[in-house]
Each structure stands twice: as structure tokens, then as C-alpha cells.
Amino acid sequence: MKYILSLLALLVFTKGQANTPFDVIPFEMINGHITVDISINDSEPLHFVFDTGAGTNLLSESTAERLGLDLGGNTNIQGASGSSSMKLARNERFTFGETLFKRQDFAVMDISHLGEEDAPIDGVLGASILMRFVVEIDYDKSEIRLYKTIKDFETTGYSEYGYSLSPYRIPVIEATMELDNGKKLTGRYFVDTGAALSIMVNSNLVKDEALLENMGEHYPIISTSLSNSETDQISIMPKFNLFDQSFENFEVRLSQATQGVNSFDGFHGIIGIYLLQRFNTVFDYKNEAVYVKPNSNYDQPFSRNYSGLQVRKTNGHYRVIGVAKNSAADLANLKEGDIIERLDGKSFQTRDDFSDYFQNNSGKITVELRRNGQKLKLPLRPKPTIN
């Protein structure tokens, strides 16, 4: 009897340990990025993007200078639109949650385009953590959880899918787009939580399948990558099948890249955060498996551009860097270079909040702006930039 009771106690204890993470790290979603705090060499908290698309640690030039890091050597980083050569900060250590990572290299470059003045980004982390731990991203609780092995995580209720980490230590998974004519295009996509978009379609596929013509309406958008900027096109995806789930009629980017990952043969594109955040996800790099479960974001409508504006925050206000033809902003006579100060008397902390205001208000919006030193108030009536 004593032996049986001891065994029962052991079983209860073992069950209590199941699904207990090694470490838990809170995160915030800011402008389409999973943002976490880390410390490099016992520094003050630094704001990093957690990015499954980052095969290498990245650190901003200004942060490296502020921390007084020694830079030496060079490395080439392959970005979405091309490769870049950059200096290295070698053999540093950083703390992620309560976990210490030693002998870490950081490629140092200008990554100011990833953040904004109210939400600067100091760097990007991905593979260095994902290669060492099984990583759960819980969007419902805004937590990243680290496990030593997949046996430490209870996978009941999750669906498992295989992927490949070749050639860049970035997960590559198969998915299928379906066009209005019924044609199905199945191909390989990079799984990239650092991409603030739903889908980026590879430029070769755009050309080979004449997607600009076959997908109908589209408008230009400036895309900034690690190496350069390019003008892509936004269109509407009729249907996309991912993780045995179907998503319909949402905005996607059609790449016009001539170099870099977005132009590589053998890949159909990138799956970004606006799709991925609809699933709580567990990445097991050792076994090249991902476990997914739909979460509270699953049925949320996709964000759509109801203004036709592309903006960048400068000195507390939003500078217009693009206006789509025949959009709400174009009809309201907004121009590139305009500085938008308020919408209906309201200011906005993040670019996401600014964009959502147009989507969530169907009536007339008063846009308060400055143009060449002159203050203007223009009435704008939101409407989908693409129907």
C-alpha cells in the first residue's frame, strides 16, 4: 500500500510538471511586430522584435554605439529585397526573460525603419532562441514561453505540421492560394513573424502567373527591407489555405523585387504576422515541426486600407509618404509631404491606431494637417482603397 501511494504521488507530481515552461516572457504587439525586452551585457531594457524570419541576431547602429560595443569583421545578411554587408558585435551576452545567452554575435546595421519615434526598435532576435528551445507564442496572453523539449508541452488541441529550416534557418511551409478563376497555386512560404503583413507574394510568381492582371485592382506601397526600399503592389487575395484553414478576401503584397528573398525561385512568398497571429503557435526547431491552434484573433477582420494613405510618424505627427490614386485621401486632396496632426481632433500613438481609425469610422473625418507651413482642414470620407 505504501508503494502504491508513493507511485500515485509521483504520478500527480509528474502531471503537475507537464506544460510548465522553462521561462515566460511577456510581449507587446506594436505596429505589427512582436516586441520584447532583453538586456545586453546587463544593459537597461532594450526593445527587440521577436522574428522567426531572423536567422541572425540584429542590433541597431545607434544602440551598439550607446552600449559601447566593439565592432569587428563583416557578414552578409540576405534580406527580403537583397543582401547587405554589415559589421559584427562578437561574443556578447544577452538576457531574454530569466535566460542567459552567451557568446552571441550581432550584425549591426541601421534598422530605424522597423520602429517609430514613440516605439524605437533596438534589434531583432529569432533563430538564436528558437534553435535552443521549443518556443510557444501565445497571442491570447501576449506571452512567449520557452520549453526545453516538446515533451514539456501539452500538445492536446493543437494540430502539428512539418516544415523545413533549409536554407536560412527560417521555417518554410507549404500553403495554397486560390485565384478567382479557380486555379490553385501551392508552394513554399517563409513563416515570418517579423513581417508586418499578411502575405508577401514572390515577384517571380507575380510575373509568371500575371497576378497584377488576374487579381484585379491594386495600388502601390513603399516596402522597406534590411537592404533597400522598393515599390510593391497591394491587391486582394481571393482565397488562401494555411494550416488546413481558409482565409478569403484580404489585402496582400505583390512583390516587385528583382533581388533578395522576395525574388527567389522555388518560393511562393512570405507568410507574415497578420495571418500568423490568428493561431497560438509552438515552434519545435529540433524536429522541424510547428503546432498551431486557432485563438481569439482567428475570426477578427483583416485590417484594410480605408484611407489610401501611407504614413510615417515624424515629430509626433504623421507625414504622408504615399497617396493611392482614387482613394479616400486622393479624393480629399491629401498630398505627399502633408503633415497630419489630428483626425477629428484626436492624436494617435501608433500607426496601427491611426490606420484603424479610418476603417472603424464610416462617416466624414476631419483631417487637420500642415502643408508648406499652412494649416488646413480637409474632409475625408473613408472607403476601401480596393473593393
C-alpha positions as CSV (number, residue, x, y, z in Angstrom):
1,M,0.0,0.0,0.0
2,K,2.8,2.4,0.9
3,Y,4.4,1.6,-2.5
4,I,1.1,2.4,-4.4
5,L,0.6,5.7,-2.5
6,S,4.2,6.7,-3.4
7,L,3.6,5.9,-7.1
8,L,0.3,7.9,-7.1
9,A,2.1,10.8,-5.5
10,L,4.8,10.6,-8.3
11,L,2.1,10.5,-11.0
12,V,0.4,13.6,-9.6
13,F,3.7,15.4,-9.3
14,T,4.6,14.4,-12.9
15,K,1.3,15.6,-14.2
16,G,1.8,18.9,-12.4
17,Q,5.1,19.4,-14.2
18,A,3.5,18.9,-17.7
19,N,3.2,22.1,-19.7
20,T,5.4,24.0,-17.2
21,P,7.6,26.4,-19.2
22,F,11.3,26.9,-18.5
23,D,10.8,30.7,-18.9
24,V,7.9,33.1,-19.7
25,I,8.5,36.4,-21.5
26,P,5.7,39.0,-22.0
27,F,5.4,40.8,-25.3
28,E,3.5,43.7,-26.9
29,M,2.2,43.9,-30.4
30,I,3.3,47.3,-31.8
31,N,2.8,48.2,-35.4
32,G,2.7,44.6,-36.5
33,H,5.7,43.4,-34.5
34,I,6.1,41.1,-31.5
35,T,8.1,43.4,-29.2
36,V,10.1,42.0,-26.2
37,D,12.6,43.4,-23.8
38,I,16.1,42.0,-23.5
39,S,19.3,43.1,-21.8
40,I,22.7,43.0,-23.5
41,N,25.7,42.8,-21.1
42,D,23.5,43.9,-18.2
43,S,22.2,47.0,-20.0
44,E,18.9,48.7,-19.4
45,P,15.9,47.0,-21.1
46,L,16.2,47.1,-24.9
47,H,13.3,46.8,-27.3
48,F,13.6,43.9,-29.7
49,V,11.4,42.3,-32.4
50,F,10.9,38.6,-31.9
51,D,11.2,37.3,-35.5
52,T,11.0,33.8,-36.9
53,G,12.4,35.3,-40.1
54,A,15.7,36.3,-38.4
55,G,18.4,33.7,-38.9
56,T,20.9,36.2,-37.4
57,N,20.7,38.5,-34.4
58,L,20.5,42.1,-35.5
59,L,21.3,45.3,-33.5
60,S,20.8,48.9,-34.4
61,E,23.8,51.0,-35.1
62,S,22.7,53.7,-32.6
63,T,22.2,51.1,-29.8
64,A,25.6,49.4,-30.4
65,E,27.2,52.9,-30.1
66,R,25.2,53.7,-27.0
67,L,26.3,50.4,-25.4
68,G,29.9,51.0,-26.4
69,L,30.2,47.7,-28.2
70,D,33.4,46.9,-30.2
71,L,32.6,46.2,-33.8
72,G,34.8,44.0,-36.0
73,G,34.6,41.8,-39.1
74,N,31.8,41.8,-41.6
75,T,28.9,39.5,-42.5
76,N,26.4,39.3,-45.3
77,I,22.7,39.3,-44.5
78,Q,20.2,38.1,-47.0
79,G,17.1,40.3,-46.7
80,A,13.7,40.3,-48.5
81,S,14.9,42.5,-51.3
82,G,18.6,41.9,-51.4
83,S,21.8,41.3,-49.4
84,S,23.7,43.7,-47.2
85,S,27.2,43.7,-45.7
86,M,27.5,44.8,-42.1
87,K,29.8,44.9,-39.1
88,L,29.6,42.5,-36.2
89,A,29.5,42.8,-32.4
90,R,31.0,39.5,-31.4
91,N,30.8,37.3,-28.3
92,E,28.2,39.4,-26.4
93,R,25.7,38.0,-23.9
94,F,22.1,38.9,-23.6
95,T,19.3,38.0,-21.2
96,F,15.8,37.0,-22.5
97,G,13.4,36.8,-19.7
98,E,15.5,35.0,-17.0
99,T,17.5,33.1,-19.5
100,L,21.1,34.0,-20.3
101,F,22.5,33.5,-23.8
102,K,26.3,33.6,-24.0
103,R,28.8,34.1,-26.9
104,Q,26.3,35.8,-29.2
105,D,27.1,37.7,-32.3
106,F,25.0,40.6,-33.5
107,A,25.0,42.0,-37.1
108,V,24.9,45.8,-36.7
109,M,23.0,48.0,-39.1
110,D,20.5,50.8,-39.5
111,I,17.1,49.3,-38.6
112,S,15.3,52.6,-37.8
113,H,12.6,51.7,-40.4
114,L,11.4,48.9,-38.1
115,G,10.3,51.3,-35.4
116,E,8.9,54.8,-34.9
117,E,9.9,57.7,-32.6
118,D,7.3,56.5,-30.0
119,A,8.3,52.9,-30.3
120,P,12.0,52.6,-31.3
121,I,13.4,49.1,-32.1
122,D,16.9,48.3,-30.8
123,G,17.3,44.9,-32.6
124,V,15.8,41.7,-33.8
125,L,16.1,38.1,-32.4
126,G,14.9,34.8,-33.7
127,A,16.9,31.7,-34.5
128,S,19.3,32.1,-31.5
129,I,16.3,31.4,-29.2
130,L,14.4,29.1,-31.5
131,M,17.3,26.8,-32.1
132,R,17.9,26.3,-28.4
133,F,14.3,26.0,-27.1
134,V,10.8,24.9,-28.1
135,V,9.1,28.2,-28.3
136,E,5.4,28.9,-27.7
137,I,3.8,32.2,-28.9
138,D,0.5,32.8,-27.0
139,Y,-1.2,35.7,-28.6
140,D,-4.2,35.5,-26.2
141,K,-2.0,36.1,-23.2
142,S,0.8,38.1,-25.0
143,E,3.4,35.7,-23.8
144,I,6.4,33.8,-25.2
145,R,7.1,30.6,-23.3
146,L,10.3,28.5,-23.6
147,Y,10.4,24.8,-23.1
148,K,13.5,22.5,-23.1
149,T,11.8,19.9,-25.3
150,I,8.4,19.3,-26.9
151,K,7.7,16.7,-24.3
152,D,7.4,19.5,-21.8
153,F,4.4,21.0,-23.7
154,E,0.9,19.5,-23.7
155,T,0.0,19.4,-27.4
156,T,-3.6,18.3,-27.0
157,G,-5.9,20.5,-29.1
158,Y,-3.0,21.6,-31.4
159,S,-2.5,20.5,-35.0
160,E,1.0,19.5,-36.0
161,Y,2.7,20.4,-39.3
162,G,6.1,19.8,-40.6
163,Y,8.4,22.4,-42.1
164,S,11.9,22.8,-43.4
165,L,14.6,25.1,-41.9
166,S,16.7,24.9,-45.1
167,P,18.4,27.1,-46.3
168,Y,18.3,30.1,-43.9
169,R,17.2,28.6,-40.5
170,I,13.8,30.1,-41.2
171,P,10.7,27.8,-41.2
172,V,9.4,27.1,-44.7
173,I,5.9,25.6,-45.0
174,E,3.6,24.7,-47.9
175,A,0.4,26.8,-48.4
176,T,-2.0,27.3,-51.3
177,M,-3.5,30.4,-52.9
178,E,-6.7,30.0,-55.0
179,L,-7.5,32.6,-57.7
180,D,-10.9,33.8,-58.8
181,N,-10.7,31.6,-61.9
182,G,-10.3,28.5,-59.6
183,K,-6.6,28.0,-60.3
184,K,-4.8,26.7,-57.2
185,L,-1.1,27.6,-56.7
186,T,0.6,25.5,-54.0
187,G,4.1,26.5,-53.0
188,R,6.7,27.1,-50.2
189,Y,6.4,30.1,-47.9
190,F,8.7,31.5,-45.3
191,V,7.0,31.7,-41.9
192,D,8.0,35.2,-40.7
193,T,6.5,36.7,-37.5
194,G,8.7,39.8,-38.2
195,A,6.9,40.7,-41.4
196,A,4.1,43.3,-40.7
197,L,1.8,42.0,-43.4
198,S,-0.4,39.0,-44.2
199,I,1.2,37.6,-47.3
200,M,4.0,38.8,-49.5
201,V,3.9,37.1,-52.9
202,N,7.2,36.3,-54.6
203,S,7.9,38.6,-57.6
204,N,8.6,35.7,-59.9
205,L,5.2,34.2,-59.1
206,V,3.6,37.6,-59.6
207,K,5.2,37.7,-63.1
208,D,4.7,34.1,-64.1
209,E,1.1,34.0,-63.1
210,A,0.3,37.6,-64.2
211,L,-1.1,38.2,-60.8
212,L,-1.4,42.0,-61.2
213,E,-3.8,41.3,-64.0
214,N,-5.5,38.2,-62.6
215,M,-6.1,39.6,-59.1
216,G,-7.6,42.9,-60.4
217,E,-7.4,46.2,-58.6
218,H,-4.1,47.1,-56.9
219,Y,-2.3,50.2,-55.6
220,P,1.4,50.9,-54.9
221,I,3.1,50.8,-51.5
222,I,6.7,51.5,-50.5
223,S,8.3,48.4,-48.8
224,T,11.4,48.9,-46.8
225,S,13.7,45.9,-46.1
226,L,17.1,45.4,-44.5
227,S,18.9,46.4,-47.7
228,N,16.7,48.8,-49.6
229,S,13.3,50.1,-50.5
230,E,11.0,49.1,-53.4
231,T,7.5,49.9,-54.6
232,D,5.3,46.8,-54.3
233,Q,1.6,46.5,-55.1
234,I,-1.3,45.8,-52.7
235,S,-4.1,43.6,-54.0
236,I,-6.9,41.3,-52.7
237,M,-6.2,37.6,-52.1
238,P,-9.3,35.7,-53.1
239,K,-8.5,32.6,-51.0
240,F,-5.5,31.3,-49.1
241,N,-5.2,28.0,-47.4
242,L,-2.9,27.7,-44.4
243,F,-2.8,25.1,-41.6
244,D,-6.0,23.4,-43.2
245,Q,-7.8,26.7,-42.7
246,S,-9.1,29.1,-45.4
247,F,-8.9,32.8,-45.4
248,E,-10.7,35.0,-48.0
249,N,-10.6,38.5,-49.5
250,F,-7.8,40.1,-47.6
251,E,-5.0,42.6,-48.6
252,V,-1.7,41.1,-49.7
253,R,1.5,42.5,-51.1
254,L,2.7,41.6,-54.6
255,S,6.4,41.9,-54.6
256,Q,8.2,43.7,-57.5
257,A,11.7,42.8,-56.1
258,T,14.4,41.9,-58.6
259,Q,16.8,40.5,-55.9
260,G,16.6,39.0,-52.4
261,V,14.3,36.5,-50.9
262,N,11.2,38.0,-52.5
263,S,12.6,37.1,-55.9
264,F,14.0,33.6,-55.2
265,D,13.0,30.7,-57.4
266,G,11.4,27.8,-55.5
267,F,9.5,30.0,-53.1
268,H,6.0,31.5,-53.4
269,G,6.4,34.2,-50.7
270,I,6.3,35.1,-47.0
271,I,3.5,34.5,-44.5
272,G,3.5,37.4,-42.1
273,I,2.2,38.3,-38.6
274,Y,-1.4,39.3,-39.7
275,L,-2.1,35.7,-40.6
276,L,0.1,34.0,-38.1
277,Q,-1.3,35.9,-35.1
278,R,-4.6,34.1,-35.6
279,F,-3.0,30.9,-34.2
280,N,-1.3,30.2,-30.9
281,T,1.9,28.6,-32.1
282,V,4.6,26.3,-30.9
283,F,7.9,26.0,-32.8
284,D,10.0,22.9,-32.4
285,Y,13.1,23.6,-34.5
286,K,14.9,20.4,-33.4
287,N,12.2,18.3,-35.0
288,E,11.1,20.8,-37.7
289,A,7.5,20.8,-36.5
290,V,5.0,23.5,-35.7
291,Y,1.9,23.1,-33.5
292,V,-1.0,25.5,-34.1
293,K,-4.4,26.2,-32.5
294,P,-6.8,29.0,-33.6
295,N,-7.1,31.7,-31.0
296,S,-9.2,34.7,-30.1
297,N,-7.8,36.6,-33.2
298,Y,-9.0,33.9,-35.6
299,D,-12.3,35.5,-36.6
300,Q,-11.2,39.1,-36.4
301,P,-11.5,41.0,-39.6
302,F,-8.3,41.7,-41.5
303,S,-7.1,45.3,-41.5
304,R,-7.9,47.1,-44.7
305,N,-6.7,50.5,-46.0
306,Y,-9.7,52.8,-45.9
307,S,-7.8,56.0,-46.4
308,G,-5.4,55.3,-49.2
309,L,-2.6,56.8,-47.1
310,Q,0.9,55.5,-46.4
311,V,2.4,57.5,-43.5
312,R,5.5,57.7,-41.3
313,K,5.5,59.3,-37.8
314,T,7.8,62.3,-37.5
315,N,8.0,64.8,-34.6
316,G,4.7,63.4,-33.1
317,H,2.7,63.7,-36.3
318,Y,2.2,61.6,-39.4
319,R,3.9,62.5,-42.6
320,V,2.3,61.3,-45.8
321,I,4.7,59.3,-48.0
322,G,2.1,57.9,-50.4
323,V,-1.4,58.5,-51.6
324,A,-3.2,55.8,-53.6
325,K,-4.9,57.0,-56.8
326,N,-8.7,57.4,-56.5
327,S,-8.6,56.5,-52.8
328,A,-10.4,58.4,-50.0
329,A,-7.3,60.5,-49.3
330,D,-6.8,61.3,-53.0
331,L,-10.4,62.4,-53.3
332,A,-10.0,64.6,-50.2
333,N,-6.9,66.2,-51.9
334,L,-4.3,65.0,-49.5
335,K,-0.7,65.2,-50.9
336,E,2.6,63.5,-50.3
337,G,4.5,65.6,-47.8
338,D,1.4,66.7,-45.9
339,I,1.9,66.5,-42.1
340,I,-1.3,65.1,-40.4
341,E,-1.6,66.4,-36.9
342,R,-5.1,65.2,-35.8
343,L,-8.1,63.3,-37.0
344,D,-11.4,64.7,-35.7
345,G,-9.3,66.5,-33.1
346,K,-7.6,63.2,-31.9
347,S,-3.9,62.3,-31.8
348,F,-2.7,58.7,-32.2
349,Q,0.2,56.9,-30.5
350,T,0.8,54.1,-33.0
351,R,0.5,53.8,-36.8
352,D,-1.9,50.9,-36.3
353,D,-4.3,53.0,-34.2
354,F,-4.1,55.8,-36.9
355,S,-5.0,53.4,-39.7
356,D,-7.7,51.6,-37.7
357,Y,-9.5,55.0,-37.1
358,F,-10.3,55.2,-40.8
359,Q,-11.5,51.6,-41.0
360,N,-13.7,52.0,-37.9
361,N,-15.4,55.2,-38.9
362,S,-17.8,55.3,-41.9
363,G,-18.7,59.0,-41.6
364,K,-16.8,62.1,-42.6
365,I,-13.4,62.6,-40.9
366,T,-11.8,66.0,-40.5
367,V,-8.1,65.7,-41.3
368,E,-6.1,68.5,-39.6
369,L,-2.8,69.0,-41.4
370,R,0.1,71.3,-42.3
371,R,1.1,71.8,-45.9
372,N,4.1,74.0,-46.7
373,G,3.6,75.8,-43.4
374,Q,-0.1,76.3,-44.0
375,K,-2.7,74.7,-41.7
376,L,-5.6,73.0,-43.4
377,K,-8.7,71.0,-42.5
378,L,-9.8,68.6,-45.2
379,P,-13.0,66.4,-45.0
380,L,-12.3,62.8,-45.8
381,R,-14.9,60.0,-46.1
382,P,-13.3,56.6,-45.6
383,K,-13.8,53.9,-48.2
384,P,-11.9,50.7,-49.1
385,T,-8.9,51.6,-51.3
386,I,-9.6,48.3,-53.1
387,N,-13.2,46.9,-53.2
